[in-house]
Amino acid sequence: MTLTVEEAEAHIRRTCFAYAPPGRTGVELEWLVHDPAEPGRAVAPERLDGALAALDQLPRGGGLSREPGGQVELSTAPAASLPECVEAAAADLAAVRRALARAGLALLGQGLDPSRGPRRVVDHPRYRAMDSYFAADGPWGRVMMCATAAVQVNVECGLEQDYRRRWALAHRLGPVLVAAFANSPLWRGRPTGWRSTRQALWARIDPGRTRPPHHHPAGPRAAWSRYALDARLMCLPRSAPAEDWAAPRGVTFRSWLDGASRCAQTPTLDDLDYHLGTLFPPVRPRGWLELRMIDAQRGDDWIAATAVPATLLDDPAAAEAAWRATAPLCPDGMPQARVWARAARLGPADPALGAAVRSCFAAARAALAPGPVRDAVADFAARYAERGRCPADDRLDELRTATRVEGARSW
């Protein structure tokens, strides 16, 4: 049966935005993996496979997967509350760390591998097709695929009466979260000039699948539907894994539906669902809202990176404070590309962004109940937000210290 544009639009609107009250929270923690004894060398995939082989089931039921460059991703199931989400992720993460330590390996919490170049080690037809797709536009797609890591926070879409404002607030918070948690200032051992080089990389990749959707007067569902159908096809899954999954160049899903493409097969709902999973904007609706703009963090700073956005979106008082705090960054209602770029380059050292970061952290702390999660947010704020700093500044300070020491030895 032929899928029409109208049916595709209805499917996107129905499945990507599911009305649900705030509260449930999930997190996906991506990590680079290295050998502390040889941090500049790539870890052989066989060694990493052996280290993780014993982890058939994590203690709290989280999922463990591998990204194209060998990054490890730990995904929690949706938890009924933020503290439950953090507790489950921490327990599963401890098990992963122990397994890696037995093999002499460790997780590296940075948004971009600071020393090693991108190397794809997961040979799946999806990743082969993605690699080929991005390579046609330059090297940045492969770097993103194989050398970056993130904290991705998942929250509900909200109820019908307030989901539009919630969608807007998630985007307004985007540059604030980029700035506050920027943690990728180095590439191949040198400063890049960006606090979040990872975010800068995303800005260089296929804007039709990585930039936020444009405003639509009919609301987020219509905006996302238009965005999804106008994005180019990245890959077409085949029945045989050995087949080439590459899609014809320049074909959008809309043109495929209209028959104005070089695709031999007819699009189905399964093809549409797969296509939706190849779109990577900073806020992605998947029946819930997936916030994708936060760099991976060192140690347990992922707790603050999870708690702050979840609290600012889910607590009514915190959400209202965050809306006011982000207003100076959004004179037209939503942050423009230049705001995202300032956040990535300067972090909270940018005066307007720094003020928004401090206000948002204060609102999150005020809304959180006493306990380990609030303590983690307060500790992060004291080290970074309240001082106009972000984790990237620590990485740059460490490099300066190492360079001075090396220079002294040479002298």
C-alpha positions as CSV (number, residue, x, y, z in Angstrom):
1,M,0.0,0.0,0.0
2,T,1.4,3.4,-1.0
3,L,2.1,5.8,1.8
4,T,0.9,9.4,1.1
5,V,2.3,12.7,2.3
6,E,-0.9,13.2,4.4
7,E,-0.5,9.8,6.1
8,A,3.1,10.4,6.8
9,E,2.4,13.7,8.4
10,A,-0.3,12.2,10.5
11,H,2.0,9.4,11.6
12,I,4.7,11.8,12.6
13,R,2.4,14.1,14.6
14,R,0.8,11.1,16.4
15,T,4.0,9.2,17.3
16,C,6.6,11.9,17.9
17,F,4.6,14.0,20.3
18,A,2.8,11.9,23.0
19,Y,0.9,13.9,25.5
20,A,2.0,12.9,29.0
21,P,2.4,14.8,32.3
22,P,6.0,15.8,33.3
23,G,7.8,13.6,35.8
24,R,9.3,10.5,34.0
25,T,13.0,11.0,33.3
26,G,15.6,9.0,31.4
27,V,19.2,9.5,30.5
28,E,21.6,8.2,27.9
29,L,25.2,8.5,28.9
30,E,27.8,8.3,26.1
31,W,31.5,7.8,27.0
32,L,34.7,7.7,25.2
33,V,36.9,4.7,26.3
34,H,40.7,4.8,26.7
35,D,43.6,3.0,28.4
36,P,44.9,5.4,31.1
37,A,48.4,3.9,30.6
38,E,48.3,4.9,26.9
39,P,45.6,7.6,26.6
40,G,46.7,8.6,23.1
41,R,46.2,5.2,21.5
42,A,43.0,3.8,20.2
43,V,41.5,0.9,22.1
44,A,41.2,-2.2,20.0
45,P,37.5,-3.1,19.6
46,E,38.3,-6.7,20.6
47,R,39.7,-5.6,23.9
48,L,36.6,-3.5,24.6
49,D,34.3,-6.3,23.6
50,G,36.1,-8.6,26.0
51,A,35.9,-6.2,28.8
52,L,32.1,-5.8,28.4
53,A,31.3,-9.4,27.6
54,A,30.4,-10.2,31.2
55,L,27.8,-7.4,31.3
56,D,24.9,-9.4,29.9
57,Q,22.5,-7.6,32.3
58,L,23.2,-4.5,34.2
59,P,22.0,-4.4,37.9
60,R,19.3,-1.8,37.2
61,G,18.3,-3.0,33.8
62,G,19.9,-0.3,31.7
63,G,20.9,-0.9,28.1
64,L,24.5,-0.9,26.9
65,S,25.4,-0.2,23.2
66,R,28.3,0.8,21.1
67,E,28.6,3.9,19.0
68,P,30.5,3.9,15.6
69,G,33.9,4.9,17.1
70,G,33.7,2.5,20.0
71,Q,32.1,4.9,22.4
72,V,30.0,3.2,25.0
73,E,26.4,4.3,25.6
74,L,24.4,3.5,28.8
75,S,20.7,4.1,28.5
76,T,18.3,3.9,31.4
77,A,14.7,2.9,31.2
78,P,12.2,5.8,31.9
79,A,12.1,6.3,35.7
80,A,9.2,7.6,37.6
81,S,11.2,10.5,39.0
82,L,14.6,12.2,38.6
83,P,16.1,10.7,41.7
84,E,15.1,7.2,40.6
85,C,16.7,7.9,37.2
86,V,19.9,9.1,38.7
87,E,20.1,6.2,41.2
88,A,19.5,3.6,38.4
89,A,22.1,5.2,36.1
90,A,24.7,5.4,38.8
91,A,24.3,1.7,39.7
92,D,24.6,0.6,36.1
93,L,27.5,2.9,35.5
94,A,29.4,1.6,38.5
95,A,29.1,-1.9,37.0
96,V,30.4,-0.7,33.6
97,R,33.3,1.1,35.3
98,R,34.3,-2.1,37.3
99,A,34.2,-4.2,34.1
100,L,36.4,-1.8,32.2
101,A,38.8,-1.4,35.1
102,R,39.4,-5.2,35.2
103,A,40.6,-4.9,31.6
104,G,42.8,-1.8,32.3
105,L,40.4,0.5,30.6
106,A,38.5,3.6,31.8
107,L,35.7,5.9,30.7
108,L,36.7,9.3,29.4
109,G,34.1,12.0,30.1
110,Q,34.7,14.6,27.5
111,G,32.5,15.7,24.6
112,L,35.2,15.2,22.0
113,D,38.2,12.9,22.1
114,P,41.0,15.4,22.9
115,S,43.9,13.4,21.3
116,R,42.8,10.6,19.0
117,G,41.5,11.0,15.5
118,P,38.1,9.5,14.4
119,R,38.2,5.8,13.5
120,R,35.0,3.8,12.8
121,V,35.2,0.4,14.5
122,V,31.6,-0.7,14.4
123,D,31.0,-2.2,10.9
124,H,27.3,-2.0,10.6
125,P,25.6,-1.2,7.3
126,R,23.8,1.8,9.0
127,Y,27.1,3.3,10.0
128,R,28.8,2.6,6.7
129,A,25.9,4.5,5.0
130,M,26.1,7.3,7.5
131,D,29.9,7.6,7.0
132,S,29.5,7.8,3.3
133,Y,26.6,10.3,3.6
134,F,28.5,12.7,5.8
135,A,31.8,12.3,3.9
136,A,30.2,13.9,0.8
137,D,30.0,17.2,2.7
138,G,33.4,17.1,4.6
139,P,35.1,15.4,7.5
140,W,33.0,16.7,10.3
141,G,30.3,14.0,10.2
142,R,32.9,11.2,10.8
143,V,34.4,13.2,13.7
144,M,30.9,13.5,15.2
145,M,30.2,9.8,14.7
146,C,33.4,8.4,15.9
147,A,35.0,10.9,18.4
148,T,32.2,12.6,20.3
149,A,30.1,11.8,23.4
150,A,27.1,13.4,25.1
151,V,24.7,13.4,27.9
152,Q,21.2,13.0,26.5
153,V,18.3,13.8,28.8
154,N,14.8,12.4,28.1
155,V,11.6,14.0,29.5
156,E,8.0,13.8,28.6
157,C,6.4,16.0,26.0
158,G,3.9,17.5,28.4
159,L,0.1,17.8,28.4
160,E,-1.8,19.1,25.4
161,Q,-2.5,22.5,27.0
162,D,1.2,23.2,27.7
163,Y,3.3,21.1,25.3
164,R,4.0,24.1,22.9
165,R,5.5,26.2,25.7
166,R,7.5,23.1,26.9
167,W,8.8,22.6,23.4
168,A,9.8,26.2,23.2
169,L,11.5,26.2,26.7
170,A,13.5,23.1,25.7
171,H,15.0,25.1,22.8
172,R,15.4,28.2,24.8
173,L,17.4,26.2,27.3
174,G,19.6,24.7,24.6
175,P,22.3,27.3,24.4
176,V,22.3,27.7,28.2
177,L,23.0,24.0,28.6
178,V,25.6,24.0,25.8
179,A,27.4,26.8,27.7
180,A,27.1,25.5,31.2
181,F,28.3,22.0,30.4
182,A,30.7,22.8,27.6
183,N,33.5,20.2,27.8
184,S,35.2,19.7,24.5
185,P,37.8,22.4,23.9
186,L,40.6,20.2,22.5
187,W,41.2,18.3,19.3
188,R,44.4,16.4,18.5
189,G,45.9,17.8,21.6
190,R,45.4,21.5,20.8
191,P,42.7,24.1,21.7
192,T,40.1,24.6,19.0
193,G,38.9,28.1,20.1
194,W,35.6,26.6,21.2
195,R,34.5,25.6,24.7
196,S,32.2,23.0,23.1
197,T,33.8,21.9,19.8
198,R,31.2,19.1,19.8
199,Q,28.5,21.7,19.3
200,A,30.5,23.5,16.7
201,L,30.8,20.2,14.8
202,W,27.1,19.7,14.8
203,A,26.7,23.2,13.3
204,R,28.8,22.2,10.3
205,I,26.8,19.0,9.5
206,D,23.8,18.8,7.2
207,P,21.6,21.6,8.6
208,G,18.4,19.9,7.4
209,R,18.9,17.2,10.0
210,T,20.9,18.8,12.8
211,R,19.5,22.4,13.2
212,P,16.3,23.1,15.2
213,P,13.1,23.1,13.1
214,H,11.9,26.5,12.0
215,H,8.8,27.9,13.7
216,H,5.4,26.8,12.2
217,P,2.3,28.8,13.0
218,A,0.4,25.6,13.6
219,G,2.8,24.5,16.3
220,P,5.6,22.0,17.1
221,R,3.8,19.0,15.5
222,A,3.5,20.8,12.2
223,A,7.0,22.2,12.4
224,W,8.5,18.7,13.1
225,S,6.5,17.1,10.4
226,R,7.7,19.6,7.8
227,Y,11.3,19.2,9.1
228,A,11.3,15.4,8.9
229,L,9.8,15.1,5.5
230,D,12.1,17.8,4.0
231,A,15.2,16.1,5.4
232,R,17.3,14.1,3.0
233,L,17.4,10.3,3.2
234,M,20.6,9.1,4.9
235,C,20.2,5.3,4.5
236,L,17.7,2.7,3.4
237,P,17.7,-0.5,5.5
238,R,17.9,-3.7,3.4
239,S,16.9,-7.3,4.3
240,A,20.4,-8.6,4.0
241,P,23.0,-7.0,6.3
242,A,25.7,-7.3,3.6
243,E,23.8,-5.0,1.2
244,D,24.6,-1.4,0.8
245,W,22.2,0.8,2.8
246,A,23.2,4.1,1.1
247,A,20.3,6.2,-0.1
248,P,20.3,8.0,-3.4
249,R,22.0,11.4,-2.9
250,G,19.8,14.5,-2.5
251,V,16.5,12.6,-2.1
252,T,14.2,13.9,0.7
253,F,11.5,11.7,2.3
254,R,8.9,14.1,0.8
255,S,10.3,13.6,-2.7
256,W,10.3,9.9,-2.1
257,L,6.7,10.0,-1.2
258,D,5.9,12.1,-4.2
259,G,7.6,9.6,-6.5
260,A,10.1,12.2,-7.7
261,S,13.2,10.2,-6.7
262,R,15.5,7.5,-7.8
263,C,14.4,5.1,-5.1
264,A,13.2,1.8,-6.6
265,Q,11.2,0.7,-3.5
266,T,8.0,2.3,-2.3
267,P,8.2,4.0,1.2
268,T,6.5,2.4,4.1
269,L,5.7,3.5,7.7
270,D,8.7,1.4,8.8
271,D,10.9,3.4,6.4
272,L,9.5,6.6,7.9
273,D,10.2,5.5,11.4
274,Y,13.8,4.6,10.5
275,H,14.2,8.0,8.8
276,L,13.1,9.8,11.9
277,G,15.8,8.0,13.8
278,T,18.4,9.5,11.5
279,L,17.5,13.1,12.4
280,F,19.7,14.8,15.0
281,P,18.4,18.2,16.1
282,P,19.3,19.4,19.6
283,V,15.7,18.6,20.8
284,R,14.3,15.5,19.1
285,P,10.7,14.4,19.7
286,R,10.4,10.6,19.9
287,G,7.1,10.3,21.8
288,W,9.2,12.2,24.5
289,L,11.7,15.0,24.2
290,E,15.3,14.0,23.8
291,L,17.8,16.8,24.7
292,R,20.9,16.1,22.7
293,M,23.1,19.3,23.2
294,I,25.0,18.5,26.4
295,D,28.7,17.4,26.2
296,A,29.7,14.3,28.1
297,Q,31.0,15.1,31.6
298,R,33.9,13.9,33.8
299,G,33.3,11.7,36.8
300,D,29.8,12.1,38.2
301,D,29.1,15.5,36.8
302,W,26.6,13.8,34.5
303,I,24.2,14.0,37.5
304,A,24.1,17.8,37.3
305,A,23.8,17.6,33.6
306,T,20.8,15.4,33.9
307,A,19.2,17.1,36.9
308,V,19.3,20.7,35.7
309,P,17.4,20.4,32.4
310,A,14.9,17.8,33.8
311,T,14.1,20.1,36.8
312,L,13.9,23.3,34.7
313,L,11.4,21.6,32.4
314,D,9.4,19.5,34.9
315,D,9.1,21.8,38.0
316,P,6.5,24.6,37.3
317,A,8.3,27.3,39.3
318,A,11.7,26.4,37.9
319,A,10.3,26.4,34.4
320,E,8.8,29.9,34.8
321,A,12.2,31.1,36.2
322,A,14.0,29.5,33.3
323,W,11.6,31.1,30.8
324,R,12.4,34.6,32.2
325,A,16.1,33.9,32.4
326,T,16.3,32.9,28.8
327,A,14.2,35.8,27.5
328,P,17.3,38.1,26.8
329,L,18.7,35.3,24.6
330,C,15.5,35.0,22.6
331,P,14.2,38.4,21.4
332,D,12.2,36.6,18.7
333,G,11.0,33.8,21.0
334,M,13.6,31.2,20.2
335,P,17.4,31.3,20.2
336,Q,19.0,32.1,16.9
337,A,22.0,30.4,15.4
338,R,24.4,33.1,16.6
339,V,23.3,32.4,20.3
340,W,24.1,28.7,19.9
341,A,27.5,29.6,18.4
342,R,28.3,32.0,21.2
343,A,27.4,29.3,23.7
344,A,29.7,26.8,22.0
345,R,32.6,29.3,21.7
346,L,32.5,31.1,25.0
347,G,30.5,29.1,27.4
348,P,29.2,31.0,30.4
349,A,32.0,33.6,30.0
350,D,29.6,35.3,27.6
351,P,27.9,37.8,29.8
352,A,24.3,37.2,28.7
353,L,24.7,33.4,28.7
354,G,26.6,33.5,32.0
355,A,23.7,35.4,33.6
356,A,21.2,32.9,32.2
357,V,23.3,29.9,33.4
358,R,23.4,31.3,36.9
359,S,19.7,32.0,37.1
360,C,18.8,28.6,35.7
361,F,21.1,26.8,38.2
362,A,19.6,28.8,41.1
363,A,16.1,27.9,39.9
364,A,17.0,24.2,39.6
365,R,18.6,24.1,43.1
366,A,15.6,25.8,44.7
367,A,13.2,23.3,43.1
368,L,15.2,20.1,44.1
369,A,14.5,18.3,47.3
370,P,17.5,18.0,49.7
371,G,19.6,15.0,48.8
372,P,22.4,13.7,46.6
373,V,21.0,15.2,43.4
374,R,20.6,18.7,44.7
375,D,24.1,18.4,46.3
376,A,25.5,17.4,42.9
377,V,23.9,20.5,41.2
378,A,25.1,22.8,44.0
379,D,28.7,21.4,43.8
380,F,28.7,21.9,40.0
381,A,27.4,25.4,40.3
382,A,30.0,26.3,42.9
383,R,32.8,25.0,40.7
384,Y,31.6,26.4,37.4
385,A,28.3,28.3,36.9
386,E,28.8,30.8,39.7
387,R,32.3,31.5,38.6
388,G,31.5,32.0,34.9
389,R,33.3,28.8,34.1
390,C,32.5,25.5,32.5
391,P,34.3,22.1,32.5
392,A,36.2,23.1,29.3
393,D,38.0,25.7,31.2
394,D,39.5,23.0,33.4
395,R,40.7,21.1,30.3
396,L,42.4,24.3,29.0
397,D,44.0,25.0,32.4
398,E,45.3,21.5,32.5
399,L,46.8,21.9,29.0
400,R,48.5,25.2,30.0
401,T,50.0,23.6,33.1
402,A,51.3,20.6,31.2
403,T,52.7,22.9,28.5
404,R,54.5,25.0,31.1
405,V,55.9,21.9,32.8
406,E,57.1,20.5,29.5
407,G,58.6,23.8,28.6
408,A,60.5,23.9,31.9
409,R,61.8,20.4,31.3
410,S,63.0,21.3,27.8
411,W,64.7,24.4,29.1
